[in-house]
Amino acid sequence: MRADILPIVSLLLSTFFLMAGAGLQGILLPVRAAIEGWSPYEIGLMGTGYAVLFTIGCVVMPAIVRSAGHVRTFSSLAALLAISVLLNGLIVHPVAWILARGLAGFALAGAYMVIESWLNERVTNETRGRIFSLYMVISMAAMIGGQFAMPIARPELAAGFMICAILYALAVIPTALSRAESPKPLTQVRLDLAAIYRNSPAAVMGVFASGILSGAWTNMAPVFGQKIGLSTAEISTLLVSTMAGGAVLQVPLGRLSDRIDRRAVMVLAGMIGMGAAAFALIGWSGNTLGLFAIAFVIGGVIYPAYSLAVAHANDFAEPADFVKISGGLLILYGFGTMGGPMLAAWLMERGGPTGIFVATGGAHLALAAYAAYRMARRQAVPAEDRDDFQSVPFARTQTPASFELDPRAEANAAGE
């Protein structure tokens, strides 16, 4: 195992610092914005701006990398990330933050793509599964670590922005000093919406609803926490509880989908999420531990919903189309994350902080209802003809390049 990891240690270190900075920045900005008294719409626009530029970055970054090379591109993007977060500390104004958050989204998309394509070049068929799993673990640990750094950073001060900038700068050092050869040019993403929809309408709805859910919760849950009086440590725990739920429940739900119609599991996930949101609205007594439990359940179905939809789409796709279909679905997911923050902001503006549960409950209901409808319209692929479910990194940190690292890409390309 050591021989497999040593050649990619520098890339994994860069991944850790990059994800830790992204985790801290993602929770720091909405909490500080809420402290400043900005409206939910203004805070939601930060999330939408991030999603728009992140999605654009996934599309245009391959051309930039072909022109400038991997190392120079990654170093430039890390510099842009540091600049964006320092601008947040320098100019505390909604418009400036919306623009800076969009810049961060574009830079993060490119940085993730460079690292993921680089890792893909360093693995073999025998080590792909182990390296993919290690990449997932490091990504999750770094995101959680970054979020738990917020209480130390104190969002009302400038220190948090400086810590983020330091983490982004640290991400440059391992790759800049690495002797590893630069990988092949990145794969250009092309979105053929008609073909993806013909392949699996349920998957299209699944990834879009998952994007709405993730965009709404990730961007507005910190605002919800600040509005109801949670401490910064409790807000961090709220988001970490969501990620923990996704990590714990993704595999059981995925294994269940290997045995029965994946759309039935999507219906189950949607109903669980809707039930958790309904309980938060009418049954939650204000207990903090109870809120963390609700977040755990919501996260336990938000993140697996995306993986289930991708797996369902690839049950119907041709083996050689795995990367194309999965990459296109990720772009559709990005479209969902654009609308999620604004939907939650609108409902929170009209109904108070708990409007976030109306947004998540409604999206879960739509997911369950459409998956059930599609079950009546199309037969499932027999279990023996499906690929086994594979967990994937949280989609909001994923790019199309990560699907080339996925073990299913090599197996499907080989026609297995």
Helices and strands as residue ranges (DSSP letters): H 2-5, G 6-8, H 9-35, H 40-68, H 70-90, H 94-122, H 128-148, H 150-153, H 159-177, H 193-199, H 201-227, H 232-259, H 262-282, H 288-316, G 319-321, H 322-351, H 355-375, G 383-385, G 395-397, H 401-405, H 407-413
